[in-house]
Amino acid sequence: MSTVTSPTSFTVPCPEVESLDAILPEEPLLMMGAGPVPIPAAVAKANAIVINHLGGTMAKVVGQVKTMARYVFQTNSKWVLGVAGPGSAAMEMAISNLAWSGTRMLSIKNGFFSERMAEMGRRIGAQVSLLEVPDRTVASLEAVAEAIRRERPEVVTIVQGETSNTVWNHHLQEIAALAKAAGALVIVDAVCTLSTMPLDMDAWGIDAVITGGQKGLSSIPGVSLIAFSDAAWERVKARKHANAHWCLDASLAENFWHNAGYHYTAPVSGVLALHEALRLVCAETLEKRFARHLKCSHALQESITAMGLQLYAPRECRLNSVIGIEVPGTLSPGDICGHISRHHQVEISGSFGLPIVRIGQMGEQCRAHNLFRTVHAFGRTMVDLGVAVDLPAGVAALEKSLSNGAKADARVS
């Protein structure tokens, strides 16, 4: 009989590492960048719970997640699923299930994330054509119509809010109508816009909408949502070859999300967190949530311009959920982001090579106390770095805009 002996020495020695208490800042950073965002206490509490991923309790939670998600997506489609991964995983689930080798795919590209959808299509062998849109602009309906006539796509992809350059594709509804009239399915990236601004999946004729948990929904990163229309689901089920991505195969995911069966071990804590995040959205209602985001974002924009700084995207196509600010003089985005984090415990974002910094207005970021702290920290950072800004004017503009919004809210109620 053989015996197993414990080795007396190890090739790889046991490391000595610091605890998180020693690594993390003493005061938590206020997350005011392009995501992730602060999470409510109910979401944080849910994320600390682990339950059986196949039990009756989980089945009830999943059922409620789907019901609440249908409200947020504004769809009656049955085919809502969660994704154990970031918003990009939901994006890849949409593309890899609706496109395959030889699929004609038109990607409307006006930034980093719209290009990511095109790249995902190329990697699965789709015939991807790009409609290139100049920076800080949106695609014209004429250009989209011409591209659809020329390329005859089976799938069209577009980002509602291009987070990278803070552009809002405000022709989304009309673009979806053009694509549907030509027989194409429409995939929309709503990672930074879902629950922050209107998106009506059914009424606008959209076939797949993807979002991450960590932005407008104010949940944790790593658990996302996707909704397919009935037409999209028919294409998923009719495909002749299995999806190369086993984890992202929607037909397999159906077993867990609709049949209470096994696909893989679901991220139960993250699903519970997502449940609470969606519950809070429903408690607030979309109407009030859209109004809150609009009020807070406009107040922030007015504050930044009152300081004497320039916003990156033109007003007519400016995204409200992420605000881009031109970096002045010889500074770099890294200079600003590093200083505000080190000296004021506020995190904001740079952006993929563009000369801007970005401040988020998604979910829990859209609170007056967060705005005042962020505006003061940002203005002080500019002053410390030698930029001549009018910080008192910025704070006053923020106060005036928020106060006017509060008065308007009171009149409505």
Secondary structure, DSSP 8 states (H G I E B T S, - for coil): -------SS-SS-------HHHHS-SS--EE-SSS-----HHHHHHTT----TTSHHHHHHHHHHHHHHHHHHT---S-EEEESS-HHHHHHHHHHHH--TT-EEEEEESSHHHHHHHHHHHHTT-EEEEEE--TT----HHHHHHHHHHH--SEEEEESEETTTTEE-TTHHHHHHHHHHTT-EEEEE-TTTBTTB---TTTTT-SEEEEETTSTT---TT-EEEEE-HHHHHHHHH-SS--S-STT-HHHHHHHHHHS--SS---HHHHHHHHHHHHHHHHH-HHHHHHHHHHHHHHHHHHHHHHT--BSS-GGGB-SSEEEEE--TT--HHHHHHHHHHHH-EE-B--TTSSEEEEE-SGGG-SHHHHHHHHHHHHHHHHHTT----HHHHHHHHHHHHHHHHHHHHHH-
